Amino acid sequence: MQNLKNNVQLIGRLGIDPEVKTFGENKRMVRLSLATNDKYRNSRGETVEDTQWHSIVAWGKTAEIAEKYLKKGQEVAVRGKLNTRQYDDANGNRRYLTEVVCNELMMLGRKSENA
């Protein structure tokens, strides 16, 4: 059960091209915005589609792969852990941000779609 602690797995489509930041000489970080969709029927029998947006962060080799191969609209699978951090905005209000720190990434879809 140890492997189940703070483990997140998501499959969705990228809402933006990877945003890359470089720290120091070789340390890279990439941000991704991932949309996951869920369809269900409400009490009136209508089909409802619910889209959730997830902030994804990847470091090191995973960031390099994301930067090189990923594009907006691509379907990807990510695995990582949840991380919540806090900051104060320009008005002095405390804000919280929860993101998935990705340690595994898989490109999905057809080859022509990923090219």
DSSP file (Angstrom, degrees, kcal/mol; ACC not computed):
  #  RESIDUE AA STRUCTURE BP1 BP2  ACC     N-H-->O    O-->H-N    N-H-->O    O-->H-N    TCO  KAPPA ALPHA  PHI   PSI    X-CA   Y-CA   Z-CA
    1    1 A M    >         0   0    0      0, 0.0     3,-1.7     0, 0.0     4,-0.4   0.000 360.0 360.0 360.0 -12.9    0.0    0.0    0.0
    2    2 A Q  G >   +     0   0    0      1,-0.3     3,-1.3     2,-0.2     0, 0.0   0.863 360.0  58.5 -55.6 -38.0    3.0    2.3    0.3
    3    3 A N  G 3  S+     0   0    0      1,-0.3    -1,-0.3     4,-0.0     0, 0.0   0.642  96.4  63.9 -69.3 -14.3    2.8    3.1   -3.5
    4    4 A L  G X  S+     0   0    0     -3,-1.7     3,-0.9     2,-0.1     2,-0.3   0.593  74.6 109.8 -86.4 -10.6   -0.7    4.4   -3.1
    5    5 A K  T <  S-     0   0    0     -3,-1.3    -3,-0.0    -4,-0.4     0, 0.0  -0.511  98.6 -15.6 -71.4 127.5    0.2    7.3   -0.8
    6    6 A N  T 3  S+     0   0    0     -2,-0.3     2,-0.5     1,-0.2    -1,-0.3   0.892  94.4 152.4  45.6  54.6   -0.1   10.7   -2.6
    7    7 A N    <   -     0   0    0     -3,-0.9     2,-0.4    74,-0.1    74,-0.2  -0.965  22.6-173.5-117.2 126.4   -0.3    9.1   -6.0
    8    8 A V  E     -A   80   0A   0     72,-2.9    72,-2.3    -2,-0.5     2,-0.4  -0.971   5.8-177.1-122.4 133.2   -2.2   10.9   -8.9
    9    9 A Q  E     +A   79   0A   0     -2,-0.4     2,-0.3    70,-0.2    70,-0.2  -0.996  11.4 172.5-129.5 126.9   -2.8    9.5  -12.3
   10   10 A L  E     -A   78   0A   0     68,-2.3    68,-2.7    -2,-0.4     2,-0.4  -0.980  19.3-164.4-135.0 145.2   -4.6   11.6  -15.0
   11   11 A I  E     +A   77   0A   0     -2,-0.3     2,-0.3    66,-0.2    66,-0.2  -0.999  39.8 112.9-125.7 127.8   -5.4   11.3  -18.7
   12   12 A G  E     -A   76   0A   0     64,-2.3    64,-2.9    -2,-0.4     2,-0.4  -0.925  59.4 -75.5-168.1-168.7   -6.4   14.4  -20.6
   13   13 A R  E     -AB  75  35A   0     22,-2.0    22,-3.0    -2,-0.3     2,-0.3  -0.869  42.9-111.2-112.7 144.4   -5.6   16.9  -23.2
   14   14 A L  E     - B   0  34A   0     60,-2.2    59,-2.7    -2,-0.4    20,-0.2  -0.543  18.9-163.7 -74.2 132.5   -3.1   19.8  -23.0
   15   15 A G  S    S+     0   0    0     18,-3.4     2,-0.3    -2,-0.3    -1,-0.1   0.631  74.1  18.6 -89.3 -16.1   -4.7   23.2  -22.9
   16   16 A I  S    S-     0   0    0     17,-0.6    17,-0.3    55,-0.1    57,-0.1  -0.953  88.6 -92.7-145.1 161.4   -1.5   25.1  -23.7
   17   17 A D        -     0   0    0     -2,-0.3    54,-0.1     1,-0.1    14,-0.1  -0.467  67.1 -79.3 -66.9 152.9    2.0   24.4  -25.1
   18   18 A P        -     0   0    0      0, 0.0     2,-0.6     0, 0.0    14,-0.2  -0.300  41.1-140.4 -57.4 135.7    4.5   23.6  -22.4
   19   19 A E  E     -C   31   0A   0     12,-2.3    12,-2.5    -3,-0.1     2,-0.4  -0.905  22.5-158.0-100.2 118.2    5.8   26.7  -20.5
   20   20 A V  E     -C   30   0A   0     -2,-0.6     2,-0.4    10,-0.2    10,-0.2  -0.799  14.6-177.4-106.0 136.7    9.5   26.2  -19.9
   21   21 A K  E     -C   29   0A   0      8,-2.9     8,-2.6    -2,-0.4     2,-0.5  -0.989  12.4-151.8-127.1 141.1   11.6   27.9  -17.2
   22   22 A T  E     -C   28   0A   0     -2,-0.4     2,-0.5     6,-0.2     6,-0.2  -0.949   6.7-165.5-115.1 132.5   15.3   27.4  -16.8
   23   23 A F  E  >  -C   27   0A   0      4,-3.7     4,-1.6    -2,-0.5     3,-0.2  -0.961  60.2 -28.6-116.2 129.9   17.0   27.8  -13.4
   24   24 A G  T  4 S-     0   0    0     -2,-0.5    -2,-0.0     1,-0.2     0, 0.0  -0.353 113.4 -38.1  65.0-145.7   20.8   28.1  -13.2
   25   25 A E  T  4 S-     0   0    0      1,-0.1    -1,-0.2     3,-0.0    -3,-0.0   0.923 132.8  -1.2 -83.4 -46.2   22.7   26.4  -16.0
   26   26 A N  T  4 S+     0   0    0     -3,-0.2     2,-0.6    -4,-0.0    -2,-0.2   0.383  90.5 115.3-131.4   4.7   20.8   23.2  -16.6
   27   27 A K  E  <  -C   23   0A   0     -4,-1.6    -4,-3.7    32,-0.0     2,-0.3  -0.708  43.9-173.2 -86.7 118.9   17.8   22.9  -14.3
   28   28 A R  E     -C   22   0A   0     -2,-0.6    32,-1.5    -6,-0.2     2,-0.4  -0.846  13.6-173.9-115.0 147.9   14.5   23.0  -16.2
   29   29 A M  E     -CD  21  59A   0     -8,-2.6    -8,-2.9    -2,-0.3     2,-0.4  -0.996   6.6-163.5-135.3 139.9   10.9   23.1  -15.1
   30   30 A V  E     -CD  20  58A   0     28,-2.6    28,-2.4    -2,-0.4     2,-0.4  -0.978   5.8-152.1-126.5 140.3    7.9   22.9  -17.4
   31   31 A R  E     -CD  19  57A   0    -12,-2.5   -12,-2.3    -2,-0.4     2,-0.3  -0.911  15.2-176.6-108.9 137.1    4.3   23.8  -16.6
   32   32 A L  E     - D   0  56A   0     24,-2.7    24,-2.8    -2,-0.4     2,-0.5  -0.945  20.0-145.5-128.6 151.5    1.3   22.1  -18.3
   33   33 A S  E     - D   0  55A   0     -2,-0.3   -18,-3.4   -17,-0.3   -17,-0.6  -0.978  22.9-167.2-116.8 117.4   -2.4   22.7  -18.1
   34   34 A L  E     -BD  14  54A   0     20,-2.7    20,-2.7    -2,-0.5     2,-0.5  -0.906   8.4-155.4-114.6 128.5   -4.3   19.4  -18.5
   35   35 A A  E     -BD  13  53A   0    -22,-3.0   -22,-2.0    -2,-0.5     2,-0.4  -0.883   8.8-170.7-102.3 128.0   -8.1   19.1  -19.1
   36   36 A T  E     - D   0  52A   0     16,-2.6    16,-2.7    -2,-0.5     2,-0.4  -0.940   9.6-152.2-114.4 142.8   -9.9   16.0  -18.0
   37   37 A N  E     - D   0  51A   0     -2,-0.4     2,-0.4    14,-0.2    14,-0.2  -0.898  11.5-174.1-118.6 143.8  -13.5   15.3  -19.0
   38   38 A D  E     - D   0  50A   0     12,-2.1    12,-3.2    -2,-0.4     2,-0.4  -0.999   7.6-160.0-134.7 131.4  -16.3   13.4  -17.3
   39   39 A K  E     + D   0  49A   0     -2,-0.4     2,-0.3    10,-0.2    10,-0.2  -0.918  21.8 152.8-112.4 138.5  -19.7   12.7  -18.8
   40   40 A Y  E     - D   0  48A   0      8,-2.2     8,-3.6    -2,-0.4     2,-0.5  -0.968  41.8-108.2-153.4 166.7  -22.7   11.7  -16.7
   41   41 A R  E     - D   0  47A   0     -2,-0.3     6,-0.2     6,-0.2     2,-0.0  -0.875  31.6-144.1-102.1 131.6  -26.5   11.9  -16.8
   42   42 A N    >   -     0   0    0      4,-2.5     3,-2.1    -2,-0.5    -1,-0.0  -0.157  40.3 -82.4 -82.5-175.7  -28.2   14.3  -14.4
   43   43 A S  T 3  S+     0   0    0      1,-0.3    -1,-0.1     2,-0.1    -2,-0.0   0.708 130.4  54.9 -64.6 -20.4  -31.5   13.7  -12.6
   44   44 A R  T 3  S-     0   0    0      2,-0.1    -1,-0.3     0, 0.0     3,-0.1   0.392 119.3-108.8 -91.8   2.8  -33.4   14.8  -15.8
   45   45 A G  S <  S+     0   0    0     -3,-2.1     2,-0.2     1,-0.3    -2,-0.1   0.530  72.6 141.3  84.0   5.6  -31.6   12.3  -18.0
   46   46 A E        -     0   0    0      1,-0.1    -4,-2.5    -5,-0.0     2,-0.5  -0.583  56.2-117.0 -82.6 143.1  -29.6   15.0  -19.7
   47   47 A T  E     -D   41   0A   0     -2,-0.2     2,-0.4    -6,-0.2    -6,-0.2  -0.684  32.9-167.3 -79.9 127.1  -25.9   14.3  -20.6
   48   48 A V  E     -D   40   0A   0     -8,-3.6    -8,-2.2    -2,-0.5     2,-0.5  -0.955   9.1-154.6-117.9 133.2  -23.6   16.6  -18.8
   49   49 A E  E     -D   39   0A   0     -2,-0.4     2,-0.5   -10,-0.2   -10,-0.2  -0.940   9.2-165.7-109.4 125.7  -20.0   17.1  -19.6
   50   50 A D  E     -D   38   0A   0    -12,-3.2   -12,-2.1    -2,-0.5     2,-0.5  -0.946   1.3-163.4-113.4 121.5  -17.7   18.3  -16.7
   51   51 A T  E     -D   37   0A   0     -2,-0.5     2,-0.4   -14,-0.2   -14,-0.2  -0.912   3.3-167.9-107.4 128.4  -14.2   19.5  -17.6
   52   52 A Q  E     -D   36   0A   0    -16,-2.7   -16,-2.6    -2,-0.5     2,-0.4  -0.930  11.0-145.1-112.7 138.8  -11.6   19.9  -14.8
   53   53 A W  E     -D   35   0A   0     -2,-0.4     2,-0.4   -18,-0.2   -18,-0.2  -0.884  14.7-166.4-106.0 135.3   -8.3   21.8  -15.3
   54   54 A H  E     -D   34   0A   0    -20,-2.7   -20,-2.7    -2,-0.4     2,-0.5  -0.964  17.1-135.7-124.1 134.7   -5.2   20.5  -13.6
   55   55 A S  E     -D   33   0A   0     43,-0.5    45,-3.0    -2,-0.4     2,-0.4  -0.792  26.0-168.0 -87.9 126.3   -1.9   22.3  -13.2
   56   56 A I  E     -De  32 100A   0    -24,-2.8   -24,-2.7    -2,-0.5     2,-0.4  -0.939   7.4-170.5-118.3 137.2    1.0   20.0  -13.9
   57   57 A V  E     -De  31 101A   0     43,-2.9    45,-3.0    -2,-0.4     2,-0.3  -0.994   4.8-176.9-127.1 134.2    4.7   20.7  -13.1
   58   58 A A  E     -De  30 102A   0    -28,-2.4   -28,-2.6    -2,-0.4     2,-0.3  -0.977   4.7-163.6-131.4 147.1    7.6   18.5  -14.3
   59   59 A W  E >>  -D   29   0A   0     43,-0.6     3,-1.0    -2,-0.3     4,-0.9  -0.798  48.9  -8.3-122.7 163.1   11.3   18.8  -13.6
   60   60 A G  H 3> S-     0   0    0    -32,-1.5     4,-2.0    -2,-0.3     3,-0.2  -0.174 125.6  -0.7  60.9-134.4   14.6   17.5  -15.1
   61   61 A K  H 3> S+     0   0    0      1,-0.2     4,-2.3     2,-0.2    -1,-0.2   0.856 133.5  55.4 -62.2 -38.1   14.4   14.8  -17.8
   62   62 A T  H <> S+     0   0    0     -3,-1.0     4,-2.3     1,-0.2    -1,-0.2   0.899 108.2  49.5 -62.3 -39.9   10.6   14.7  -17.7
   63   63 A A  H  X S+     0   0    0     -4,-0.9     4,-2.7   -35,-0.2    -2,-0.2   0.899 109.2  51.9 -64.4 -41.2   10.5   18.5  -18.4
   64   64 A E  H  X S+     0   0    0     -4,-2.0     4,-2.0     2,-0.2    -2,-0.2   0.908 110.8  47.5 -63.0 -42.0   12.9   18.1  -21.3
   65   65 A I  H  X S+     0   0    0     -4,-2.3     4,-2.5     2,-0.2     5,-0.4   0.925 112.6  49.2 -64.3 -45.3   10.7   15.4  -22.9
   66   66 A A  H  X S+     0   0    0     -4,-2.3     4,-2.1     1,-0.2    -2,-0.2   0.923 111.7  49.1 -60.3 -45.0    7.6   17.5  -22.4
   67   67 A E  H  < S+     0   0    0     -4,-2.7    -1,-0.2     1,-0.2    -2,-0.2   0.898 116.6  42.2 -60.9 -41.3    9.3   20.6  -23.9
   68   68 A K  H  < S+     0   0    0     -4,-2.0    -2,-0.2    -5,-0.2    -1,-0.2   0.862 128.7  20.5 -77.0 -37.2   10.5   18.6  -26.9
   69   69 A Y  H  < S+     0   0    0     -4,-2.5     2,-0.3    -5,-0.2    -3,-0.2   0.651  97.6  90.0-113.9 -18.1    7.5   16.5  -27.8
   70   70 A L     <  +     0   0    0     -4,-2.1     2,-0.3    -5,-0.4    44,-0.0  -0.612  43.1 174.5 -94.7 146.4    4.3   18.0  -26.3
   71   71 A K    >   -     0   0    0     -2,-0.3     3,-1.9   -54,-0.1   -57,-0.3  -0.954  43.0 -77.3-139.6 157.5    1.9   20.5  -27.9
   72   72 A K  T 3  S+     0   0    0     -2,-0.3   -57,-0.2     1,-0.2   -55,-0.1  -0.260 115.9  25.3 -52.6 136.5   -1.5   22.0  -27.1
   73   73 A G  T 3  S+     0   0    0    -59,-2.7    -1,-0.2     1,-0.3   -58,-0.1   0.193  88.1 133.0  92.9 -15.8   -4.3   19.6  -27.7
   74   74 A Q    <   -     0   0    0     -3,-1.9   -60,-2.2   -61,-0.1     2,-0.5  -0.371  57.5-123.5 -69.5 146.0   -2.3   16.4  -27.3
   75   75 A E  E     +A   13   0A   0     33,-0.4    33,-2.7   -62,-0.2     2,-0.3  -0.797  40.7 169.2 -89.5 129.1   -3.7   13.6  -25.2
   76   76 A V  E     -AF  12 107A   0    -64,-2.9   -64,-2.3    -2,-0.5     2,-0.4  -0.947  30.5-139.6-137.9 157.1   -1.3   12.6  -22.4
   77   77 A A  E     -AF  11 106A   0     29,-2.8    29,-2.6    -2,-0.3     2,-0.4  -0.966  23.8-171.6-113.6 135.3   -1.2   10.5  -19.3
   78   78 A V  E     -AF  10 105A   0    -68,-2.7   -68,-2.3    -2,-0.4     2,-0.4  -0.954   9.8-168.7-127.1 148.8    0.6   11.8  -16.2
   79   79 A R  E     +AF   9 104A   0     25,-2.3    24,-2.7    -2,-0.4    25,-1.7  -0.999  35.0 104.1-132.9 136.3    1.5   10.2  -12.9
   80   80 A G  E     -AF   8 102A   0    -72,-2.3   -72,-2.9    -2,-0.4     2,-0.3  -0.866  59.1 -73.3-174.3-151.0    2.8   12.1  -10.0
   81   81 A K  E     - F   0 101A   0     20,-1.6    20,-3.1    -2,-0.3     2,-0.3  -0.946  39.2-106.0-134.2 154.8    1.9   13.5   -6.6
   82   82 A L  E     - F   0 100A   0     -2,-0.3     2,-0.4    18,-0.2    18,-0.2  -0.585  33.6-176.7 -80.0 140.0   -0.1   16.4   -5.3
   83   83 A N  E     - F   0  99A   0     16,-2.5    16,-2.7    -2,-0.3     2,-0.5  -0.987   7.5-163.9-138.2 127.1    1.7   19.4   -3.9
   84   84 A T  E     + F   0  98A   0     -2,-0.4     2,-0.3    14,-0.2    14,-0.2  -0.942  13.2 175.3-112.8 130.8    0.0   22.5   -2.4
   85   85 A R  E     - F   0  97A   0     12,-2.6    12,-2.8    -2,-0.5     2,-0.3  -0.901  16.3-141.8-129.7 161.6    1.9   25.7   -1.9
   86   86 A Q  E     + F   0  96A   0     -2,-0.3     2,-0.3    10,-0.2    10,-0.2  -0.889  20.2 166.4-124.3 154.3    0.9   29.2   -0.7
   87   87 A Y  E     - F   0  95A   0      8,-2.3     8,-3.6    -2,-0.3     2,-0.5  -0.968  34.9-112.2-154.9 164.6    1.8   32.7   -1.7
   88   88 A D  E     - F   0  94A   0     -2,-0.3     6,-0.2     6,-0.2    -2,-0.0  -0.911  32.9-140.0-104.1 129.0    0.7   36.2   -1.2
   89   89 A D    >   -     0   0    0      4,-2.7     3,-2.0    -2,-0.5    -1,-0.0  -0.094  38.1 -83.4 -78.4-176.4   -0.7   38.0   -4.3
   90   90 A A  T 3  S+     0   0    0      1,-0.3    -1,-0.1     2,-0.1    -2,-0.0   0.747 130.6  52.4 -61.7 -24.9   -0.1   41.7   -5.3
   91   91 A N  T 3  S-     0   0    0      2,-0.1    -1,-0.3     0, 0.0     3,-0.1   0.370 120.9-105.9 -92.2   4.1   -2.9   42.8   -2.9
   92   92 A G  S <  S+     0   0    0     -3,-2.0     2,-0.3     1,-0.3    -2,-0.1   0.564  72.3 144.3  84.1   8.6   -1.5   40.9    0.0
   93   93 A N        -     0   0    0      1,-0.1    -4,-2.7    -5,-0.0     2,-0.4  -0.641  53.9-118.6 -82.8 137.0   -4.1   38.1   -0.1
   94   94 A R  E     - F   0  88A   0     -2,-0.3     2,-0.3    -6,-0.2    -6,-0.2  -0.607  36.3-171.8 -74.7 128.1   -3.0   34.6    0.8
   95   95 A R  E     - F   0  87A   0     -8,-3.6    -8,-2.3    -2,-0.4     2,-0.4  -0.906  11.8-151.0-122.7 150.7   -3.5   32.3   -2.2
   96   96 A Y  E     - F   0  86A   0     -2,-0.3     2,-0.4   -10,-0.2   -10,-0.2  -0.959   7.9-168.8-122.4 140.7   -3.2   28.5   -2.4
   97   97 A L  E     - F   0  85A   0    -12,-2.8   -12,-2.6    -2,-0.4     2,-0.5  -0.992   3.7-163.8-131.8 124.4   -2.2   26.5   -5.5
   98   98 A T  E     + F   0  84A   0     -2,-0.4   -43,-0.5   -14,-0.2     2,-0.3  -0.933  20.0 167.8-108.3 128.9   -2.4   22.8   -5.8
   99   99 A E  E     - F   0  83A   0    -16,-2.7   -16,-2.5    -2,-0.5     2,-0.6  -0.924  37.2-114.1-136.7 160.7   -0.5   21.1   -8.6
  100  100 A V  E     -eF  56  82A   0    -45,-3.0   -43,-2.9    -2,-0.3     2,-0.9  -0.867  22.2-147.0 -95.2 121.5    0.5   17.7   -9.7
  101  101 A V  E     -eF  57  81A   0    -20,-3.1   -20,-1.6    -2,-0.6     2,-0.3  -0.810  24.6-143.6 -88.7 106.9    4.3   17.2   -9.6
  102  102 A C  E     +eF  58  80A   0    -45,-3.0   -43,-0.6    -2,-0.9   -22,-0.3  -0.540  35.9 163.6 -80.8 129.2    4.7   14.8  -12.6
  103  103 A N  E    S+     0   0A   0    -24,-2.7     2,-0.3    -2,-0.3   -23,-0.2   0.417  71.9  38.8-118.2  -4.3    7.3   12.1  -12.4
  104  104 A E  E     - F   0  79A   0    -25,-1.7   -25,-2.3     2,-0.0     2,-0.4  -0.986  64.1-177.9-148.1 136.5    6.0   10.0  -15.3
  105  105 A L  E     - F   0  78A   0     -2,-0.3     2,-0.4   -27,-0.2   -27,-0.2  -0.995   4.2-174.4-138.8 137.4    4.6   11.1  -18.6
  106  106 A M  E     - F   0  77A   0    -29,-2.6   -29,-2.8    -2,-0.4     2,-0.4  -0.989  19.9-137.6-136.7 128.0    3.1    9.1  -21.6
  107  107 A M  E     - F   0  76A   0     -2,-0.4   -31,-0.2   -31,-0.2     2,-0.2  -0.676  28.1-171.2 -80.7 133.2    2.0   10.5  -24.9
  108  108 A L        +     0   0    0    -33,-2.7   -33,-0.4    -2,-0.4     2,-0.1  -0.602  35.8  55.2-116.0 177.3   -1.2    9.0  -26.1
  109  109 A G  S    S-     0   0    0     -2,-0.2   -35,-0.0   -35,-0.1     2,-0.0  -0.288  92.7 -29.9  92.5-178.9   -3.2    9.1  -29.3
  110  110 A R     >  -     0   0    0      1,-0.1     4,-1.4    -2,-0.1     3,-0.3  -0.323  56.1-117.8 -71.8 155.2   -2.2    8.3  -32.9
  111  111 A K  H  > S+     0   0    0      1,-0.2     4,-0.8     2,-0.2     3,-0.3   0.902 115.7  53.8 -60.1 -41.8    1.4    8.8  -34.1
  112  112 A S  H  4 S+     0   0    0      1,-0.2     3,-0.2     2,-0.2    -1,-0.2   0.818 105.8  54.7 -64.8 -29.1    0.3   11.4  -36.7
  113  113 A E  H  4 S+     0   0    0     -3,-0.3    -1,-0.2     1,-0.2    -2,-0.2   0.855 111.0  44.4 -69.7 -35.3   -1.4   13.4  -33.9
  114  114 A N  H  <        0   0    0     -4,-1.4    -1,-0.2    -3,-0.3    -2,-0.2   0.514 360.0 360.0 -88.5  -6.0    1.8   13.5  -31.8
  115  115 A A     <        0   0    0     -4,-0.8    -1,-0.2    -3,-0.2    -2,-0.1   0.486 360.0 360.0 -80.5 360.0    4.1   14.4  -34.7
